[in-house]
């Protein structure tokens, strides 16, 4: 009797179950991974909840959550029979500790329920420790120059190049090159162009940068530096005439305001080494043609295509955008006025074959008597110039000098018969066909042309204006 009494609860449960009142059987469940600090083999290994009976899917999926230090993990959940699978959308990240949280009440399809409160930590791929950014340069908050800047980042472990280069941003810098050293633990970044002066640069290295075995940085690194090491603005220190001798340009020792001589260039010096744009920094008003060359790291020379016109005031302008080697601008235009101390070509005297000579030319003194050979109509003139003529100018200038009938207009034309340079500054000319005076004086007009289109002695030196003489042809 006592034995039957002891078995009564069990018998009552069987009776109640058989009558459809309550099913007290527990729901069987297995978890993969089932132990803390387990390791999933690859990036898309599933987390699995295995049940021994069919479950109500919605509330079962609702109790399942996976997180890490960087937030909740998004994944796809699907059922294979009575097993619930969780596969991360973006895959597991190596070295990251994940936590599977199962908290709440779930129900089987036949109405049984189970309260769950489980937390399981796990890793995927590997359990390696994360890499650390051990050092970098330029140092945070430091002042540097703008030229030949190289950024350097040193990590505690070999890194995956692509993820690091993609994760690194440096504000204000465009194209750049990457070089890796020390078994991929040190990265050097070289900007394609020099940095801008007096500028704050910020860099950022996101935690998406990974070691060679796929473990990401534990955090985002960032810092800044400024390019204000050089605080001295460039400025013009001297502008002076320069003369080219034996392959070099030398200062003439004369102030530019005193005048520029023929064949000279203009040198400009600065207080510090200058940048490349210095070669495009000069202009003139009125405009002058030429080219600019470097004399030294802090000076240039402007070489004129031809001598500027004399008796004209020019302005040399150094642009306000002119930069030194660090990229600092001079800030405001530099201007200086100058003129060209190049004398005009002059005729000192004209001598006829009869010895008559004119030296002081004026409207009141411009008639020169000349003897004319009655048989040939020959006359000769000797013209004495104020400057020496070059070879090419000796050939061209006589062709520009003209002798034409003036009065009376019925006079026959003359012809140039003979040309000879007695010296570099004395020209001998002979014409024929002139008719000497009879009852009426005969005059011929001698024109030595001036201006840019007239005769030149070389290097752009010309007469200011035409010289006109009237030759009186006498027997």
Secondary structure, 3 states (H helix, E strand, C coil): CHHHHHCHHHHHHHHHHHCCCCCCCCCCEEEECCCCCEEECCCCCCEEEEECCCECHHHHHHCEEEEECCEECCEEEEEECCEEEEEECCCCCCCCCEEEEEEEEEEECCCCEEEEEEEEEEEECCCCCCCCEEEEECCCCCECCCCCCEEEEEECCCECHHHHHHHEEECCCCCEEEEEECCCCEEEEEECCCCCCCCEEEEEECCCCEECCCCECCCCEEEEEECCCCCCCCCEEEEEEEEEECCEEEEEEEEHHHCECCCCEEEEEECCCECHHHHHCEEEECCCCEEEEEEECCEEEEEECCCCCCCCEEEEEECCCCEECCCCECCCCEEEEEEECCCCCCEEEEEECCCCEECCCECCECEEEEECCCCCCCEEEEEEECCCCCHHHHHHHHHHCEEEEEECCCCCCCEEEEEEEEECCEEEEEEECCCCCCCCCEEEEEEECCCCCCCEEECCEECCCCEEEEEEEEC
